[in-house]
């Protein structure tokens, strides 16, 4: 959590959010109205938060990670635009999974990278597959969000195969599950052995580019200093 997020939560009169996310911030719940919601109720959460804010209340709509990365900021602004919402809306930055997971893995995002979600709830799988192919062929370090669920067990298999067609089997890969939480796990492996390790919806998978290497159970993607300065 950033200091800005801490300050926003302390200013809020009402907290609205997905139940398990609110459980992660118990110190902020006392003395405030708390509205818990279920998964897949994003539209209802946004509508309620906007309505309460329009009534003059200071509302914090809680997201995991950063609200502008695979989270609620875009939907809030879309709905505010459609409803001609009268009040100010502040998007408060947080730490996205790719930030926290990259830090746990060393320095895998030191050069150009792409982030791709394997969830096809809102994006057709055909589109996701094309993006995976483009990222693999362009040699981007690639961060994979939502890699696997009970319903989507084969998407990560297809993603691995797409990258194996463009990169060496020994390309370093990091798997961070439940980053920064008590149950956190960190694995550094390679593209060939990616599927040998547990992967869940709480996992984020980072696939290195052709220059990424592993050292001391860390991933490092060179920025180019060696070539420029002959270190």
Secondary structure, DSSP 4 states (H G I P E B T S, - for coil): --HHHHHHHHH-SEEEEEHHHHHTTGGGTTTSEEEEE-TT-HHHHHHHHHHHHHTT--EEEE-SS-TTSSSSHHHHHHHHHHHT--S---------HHHHHHHHHEETTSS-EEEEE---SSS-HHHHHHHHHHHHHTT-EEEEES---SS-SSHHHHHHHHHHTTS-TT-EEEEEESTTSTT-EEEEEESTTGGGS---TTEEEEE--TT-EEETTEEE---SHHHHH--
